Amino acid sequence: MRSLTLFAAAAAAIALPAAAHHGWSSYDETKPITLNGTFTELNWGNPHGTAKMRWQGKIWDIILAPTGRMEARGLTQAEVAPGKKVGLTGYARRDGTAEMRIERITVNGKTVELR
């Protein structure tokens, strides 16, 4: 019985991070969205960067690329810091959740492809 309990606990611990990750099929790639604004929060971390932005009266979760990819393509954390003007093109979640997967970002006159 104890082994079964330990196995169940280990399985749950492994499943939680996988369930929390965003499957790309959750986003509607048939309806690209472009918006301009500023991030209110930015997390420059892995497995990918995230940010928050106010848009259409809601606080949206913004899913960026891995930080290594963004830096390799010339995008710096300082350029997209909260309060800096950015242009975003990406896709909203199909289920109506205020979350967007960003494909490209424009900042300081340059456009960076994130995927």
ChimeraX attribute file (.defattr): number of C-alpha atoms within 10 A of each C-alpha:
attribute: neighborCount
match mode: 1-to-1
recipient: residues
	/A:1	6
	/A:2	7
	/A:3	8
	/A:4	9
	/A:5	10
	/A:6	11
	/A:7	12
	/A:8	11
	/A:9	12
	/A:10	11
	/A:11	11
	/A:12	11
	/A:13	11
	/A:14	10
	/A:15	11
	/A:16	10
	/A:17	9
	/A:18	10
	/A:19	9
	/A:20	8
	/A:21	9
	/A:22	12
	/A:23	9
	/A:24	11
	/A:25	9
	/A:26	14
	/A:27	21
	/A:28	17
	/A:29	15
	/A:30	8
	/A:31	11
	/A:32	15
	/A:33	16
	/A:34	13
	/A:35	12
	/A:36	15
	/A:37	15
	/A:38	20
	/A:39	22
	/A:40	15
	/A:41	16
	/A:42	18
	/A:43	15
	/A:44	20
	/A:45	13
	/A:46	12
	/A:47	12
	/A:48	15
	/A:49	18
	/A:50	22
	/A:51	21
	/A:52	21
	/A:53	20
	/A:54	14
	/A:55	13
	/A:56	8
	/A:57	6
	/A:58	11
	/A:59	14
	/A:60	19
	/A:61	20
	/A:62	22
	/A:63	20
	/A:64	26
	/A:65	22
	/A:66	17
	/A:67	21
	/A:68	17
	/A:69	14
	/A:70	21
	/A:71	13
	/A:72	9
	/A:73	13
	/A:74	13
	/A:75	21
	/A:76	14
	/A:77	14
	/A:78	8
	/A:79	15
	/A:80	22
	/A:81	18
	/A:82	18
	/A:83	12
	/A:84	14
	/A:85	15
	/A:86	20
	/A:87	18
	/A:88	22
	/A:89	17
	/A:90	22
	/A:91	23
	/A:92	23
	/A:93	17
	/A:94	15
	/A:95	10
	/A:96	8
	/A:97	11
	/A:98	18
	/A:99	21
	/A:100	26
	/A:101	27
	/A:102	22
	/A:103	18
	/A:104	17
	/A:105	22
	/A:106	18
	/A:107	16
	/A:108	11
	/A:109	7
	/A:110	10
	/A:111	16
	/A:112	16
	/A:113	16
	/A:114	18
	/A:115	12
